[in-house]
Each structure stands twice: as C-alpha cells, then as structure tokens.
C-alpha cells in the first residue's frame, strides 16, 4: 500500500510489566515513547506477578496513551492506525492492551493492526538506523525468548534457531536470584560482572544435537546452582562477581558463536541484536567484535528500545499496515503466538 501522506501509528504495548504507548511517523520517526514501568512493584516479589501486572496496566493505560498523544502534539483524529501487541506474553496483560486498542479503533473508526511482540523487538533497530533494510540477520534475546532470525523482508521472518528450554534473560534472572543479586537479574549481573573474572569458573556451553542454531540454557543454570550448593556444603567462599562474570561469559559465548555461524552460512552482510538482553554490555561488545572481524555491519538499538516499549510496536505496525494487514474486532490475546503466525 503506497501513500504520499504522512502515516502516524499509535503503538500500544502491555505484554509483560511495562505499560507503554508511542506515536511513530512513517515507520522511522518516534514522536513520543512513554513507558510506565512496574519494576519497583515486582522487585518486591522477586519477579513479575501476572495478576498485579494486569491490574497496573488497567490503572495506567489511558494515562500513558494520553501522554503519548500529547508529547507527539497530535490527537486521535490525526492517527492513521492503531498497532497493539497481541502476543506472545502474559495473557492478562496482553488483554488490557488489546481491549484498549480495539475500543479506540472502534470509536475512531481507525484501522487496527495486531503486532507480534518479537517482530516489534526486531523492528526497534529501524528507529535509529534509517539505512537498515532487510534482508539481515537478527539475534533476539529477552526474558522470554532467544531467537536467531533471518529477516527476509518487512514482515518476513525465518526462525533459524531458538531456545529449547530457558530463554537467556530467564537464565539471567534465575542465576541472579541464586547468587543474591535479586530482580531484575540482567542489569544486576551485568554490573556485578564488570568487577569479576570471567575466566574464574568454567561453566558449560551447551550444544543441541541435530540443530546447530538452537540454544539451551537450563544446563548452564543448573551448573551454576550446583556450584553454589557445592560451595555451601564445603564451607567455601563464593565470589559473587566471579560467578556473575563467568556465567555471563558462558551465555555470551554461545550467542555470539551461533550468530557467527549463521553469518557464515547465510552470507549476512548486516546483523542486528534486539530484546532486553541486547542491552547487556558484554553481549554488545562480543557481537560488535565478531561482526567487525567478519566484515559485517552491526546494529543494536539504544537500551531504551531494547526493553519493552511501544515505539517498536508502532514501527512494526507501520510496516504491517503498509503491507495491508488489518485486524478485526475479534482480535484476541495470543500468549503463545509464534513469530510468523497470524
């Protein structure tokens, strides 16, 4: 679908514990990006409590949308279409955003576009990199997902590999809790690792038989827990920073190795990372070093666009809208939605 008029997409994101709204112009220019985080509440419980997340979304979503429109200097009548995350994620949390988006679309008679959360993370790379266009490779690493993806075109995705058990971010959270750093695990391990020795402990790098691009992090997580238990039983001191650094290196080594193999096999000349764990400093440095060594252009979103946000949903929604994708009033939350499904 081609048009000479500017296209303004209102994006809504509520898949986990961030209530977010954003207005994006023509798929690349962010006019507003409002995020209301619940992290302080969930920290009290050591992780996201779905019922609390849903309730907080209901309390904040109208305010967040009004703020996003205000910061963009627009009203709902100026909006071209409404894009909303409808999966994957926490079902109750997703339902709040989907219901809100459907209500706005119905009341304003604007088109509604359901967006896949992982597609949103991939599209976050378009915000600050105007020159980036498919095809390219992308590693998506978040609390719930670890995907190695071939981006063939806008809205065209082939999953080359994914985790068989824990996502990388999930492993970060569980290990952080075990070594006493608390929630959220990713940033706290990243910080502790900076003063630790990444070679102090030799944790395993798992390979999945018969599927060279798939990931497995549960064995690594178990190895860390076994080491901690062994130290406690023997009365040995645990150097938290060394455990954090060694664990982080084990995760990053596997992510970089799989990405490098995909670059070699598929001939990617451009490669991106996305998702919450993409803000990890060791992963960013490792990927950049590898891409430079391979002569591949490396892309990574700023940390604010790595974690859950609505700007990435609006960007993905723009390309889906331009491709003719429309969702009806029967759009529902799909907590286990796979990338490429509709």
N, C-alpha and C positions, 0 to 999 in steps of 0.2 A: 504494500500500500504506500503510494508516494503522495506527498503533500508539500506545498510551498509554505504553508502556515506553520508557525511555531507550535510544538506539541508539548504540553505541560502534563506530566504524570504525577498524581498524588500517590505516594507509596505508603503502605501500612505494614508494619512488622510486629508480630506478637507471638512468635513460635516458642519462646522459652521464658526468659525473665527480663527482657527489655521491651518496654512499650515504646514504639518508635513510629514517627511519621516524617515524610520528606516530600519536597517538591523538586522535580528534576526537569529541566528544559532540554528538549531534543536529544534525550538519552545520554548526555555527557556533562551538562552543566548543572551542578547542585545549587539550587536557590535557597534551600533550607534543609537541615538534617537534625531533627530533635529526637533525643533519646532519653527516656526516663528509666534509669536502671534500678533494679530491686536488689542489687548485690548486698547491700548492708543488711537487709532483712534475712536473706537466705544464708548469709555467713553465720548467723546465729545457730542455724541448724546443720551446718557443715555441707550444704548442698541445696539445690533447688527443690522446694516443696511445691508440687504441681498445683495443689488447691490454693495455696497462698498466691502463687504466680497468677492464676486465673482471676482471683479477686482483685489483685492490684491492677491488672490490665483493665478491668471494668471501671475501676476508680479513675484511671488516668488517661484513657484513650481519647476521650473527647477533648480534653485539655491539650494533649500533645498534638492532635490534628489542628486545632485552632491556632496553636503556636506556630506550627509549620507553615500554615497558610499566611499568617501574619508576617512572619520573617521573610517569606517569599514575596510579600506585597501583592498577594492575589486573593481572590475569593473563590468559592466553589464553582461559580459560573464561568471562571476563567480556565478551569481544569479541563483537559481533553479526555482523560480517562483515569480510573482508579485501579491501582495494582495492589494486590494483597497476597501475603504468604498464606498458602493453604496446606502446606506440608513440605517436608516432614517436620515433626516437633511434638510438643505436648498437646494432646487433643483439646483439653480445656482452654489452654492458652491460645491455640490456633483459632478456636471457635469465636473468641472475643473479636479478633481482628477480622475474621471472615464475615461475621454478622454485622459489624460496623461498616465494612466496605460495601456489603450488599445493600444495607439501608441507605447509605449515601448515594450509591449508584441508582437505586430505585427512585429516591426522592428528587435527584437532579437529572434523571434520565441520561446519565453518562455511561459510557461503556465500562464494563467490569472485566479485569484480567487477573486470573489466578496465576500466581508465580511460585515456582519451586524454590525452596529456600537455598539449596545448593547452587542452583543457577544464579541466584542473587549474589552469592559469595563470589562466584566466578566473574560475574559482571562488574563487581566492585573495582576490578582492575581497569575498566574503561574510564572511570571517573577522572583519574589523574594522568592517564596515559592516552591522550587523544589519538595518538598514532596507532595504538594497538587494535588490530583487527584479526578475526580468525583467518586461517587456522593457526592454532598454537596448542601447546600442552599446558596442563594446569594441575597442580597438586592442591587438593582441598583438604585442609586439616583443621578440625574443630572438636568441640567436646563430644559431639555425637557422630561424627563422620570422618573417615580418612579415605579419600578417593583420588585415584590417578586418572585424569580425564583427557581425552583428545577432543578439543573444541574444533569441530569441522566447519562451523558457521554459526551465525547468531541463532540460538535455539537448537543447535545440532550438537549432541554430545554422545561420545562413546566412552563408556567406563572401561578402562584398561585393567584396573585393579582396585580392590577395596579391602578394608579390614575384615577378617573372618571372625573377630571377637571384639575386644575393646577398641574404641577409637583412640587416637593418640591423646586427645585432650582429656578423655575419660581416664586414661592411664596416669596422666599428669595429676589429675585431681585425687586419685586413689593413693598414689605414692606420696603426694604432699601431705595428705591426711595421716598416713602411716608414719612419716618422719616428723610429725608435729608442726607442720607449717600452716595447716588449715586450708580454708577455702577462700578465694578461688586458687586452685593449685598451680595453674600455668604461670602466672606472673610471679608467684612466690618462689617456685622452683627456679625460674629464670634468674631472679635476683640472688637467691642463695648460691646458685651455681657459679656466679661471677667470682666468688671468693673461694671456690672449691677446686679440687684437682680432678679433671675429667678422666684421668688415667688411673685414679686410685683404686678403682674396683672394675673388674671385668665382667660386666653383665652381658647376657646373651643377645645376639641379633638373630631373630627368628626368620626362617625361610619357610614358605608354604609350598609343599611338594606339588608339582604339576601345575603351578600357577605362579610364574615368576614375578608378577606385578601385584599380587595380593599381599596384604600385611597381616601380622598377628602380634599383638602387644600384651596378651594375657600372660604369656610365659615370662616376659620381661618383668611385668608387675609382680608375678609370683616369686621370681628370683630376688627381687628387692625385699619383699616381705620375708622370705626365708633368711636372707642375710641379716635383716633386723632382728628376727627371732633368735637366730644363732648367736648374735652378739649379746642379746639379753640373757640367754641361757648360760653363756660362758662368762658373763660379767664384763665383757669388753666394751670399751667406749665406742660410741657411734659419732662419727664426724658428719653432721647433717649436711654441711656444704659439699663434702666429697661425695656423699650418696646422691645428692641432687645433681651435681655436675656429671657424675658417671652415668646416672640414669638418663639424663638429658642427652648426653653424647650418644648413648645406645639408640635412642629414638631418632635423633637427627641423622645418624649414620645410615640407618635403614631408609629413611625418607629420601635422603639425597641419593643413595645408591639406586633405588628404584627409579627415581626421576632421571638419573643419568642413563640408565639402561633404556628407558623409553625414548629419550632424546636420540640415542644411537640407532634404535630400531626404526623409529618413525620419522627421523630426519627433521625434528622440530628445529626451527631457527629462532623461535621465540618461546619462552617458557615463563609461566606465572605461578604464584602461590596465592592461596586465599583461605579464609576461615580464621577463627580466633587464634589458633596456634601459629598462624602465619605471622603474628606479631612477635613471636619468640625470637630473641636476638641471635641465639646460636643457630637456629634454623635459617634465618635470613642470611647470616654470614656464610653458612655452609652452602646454601643454594647459590648465592652470588659467586662464591669462589669456584664452584663446579661449573656454573654457566659460563663464567669468564674463561675457564680452562677449555671448555668445549666450543668457545666462539659463539655462544648463544645469547641473544638479548634477554635479560632477566627483568621481570616485572613483579612488583609487590605493592599492595595498597598500603597507605598510611595506617597505623594501628587503629584509628577511629573507624576505618572502613573494613578492618579485618573482623572485629567483633560484630555482633548482630546489630544491624542498622536498617533504616528504611530507604536510604538513598540507593543502596544496591538493589533493593526490590523495585524501586521506581525505574532504575536503569534497565533491569531485566524486563520489567513490564513494558517499557517503551519498545524494545525490540520484538517482544511478543505481540504487542499491539500493531506495530508496523507490518508484522507478518500475517495479520488478520485474526489472531487469537482473540476470542471473546468467551467470557464465562457467563452462565445464566444465573438466575436466582436460585437454582438448585446447587450452586457451588457449595461444597462441604469441606470440612477439615479432613485431611488425609494424613494421619500421624506417621504412617509408614510409607509414604509416597517415594517411589524410586525415581532417580534422575532420568529424564526422557519420557516418563509416563505422563498421561494427562487424564 
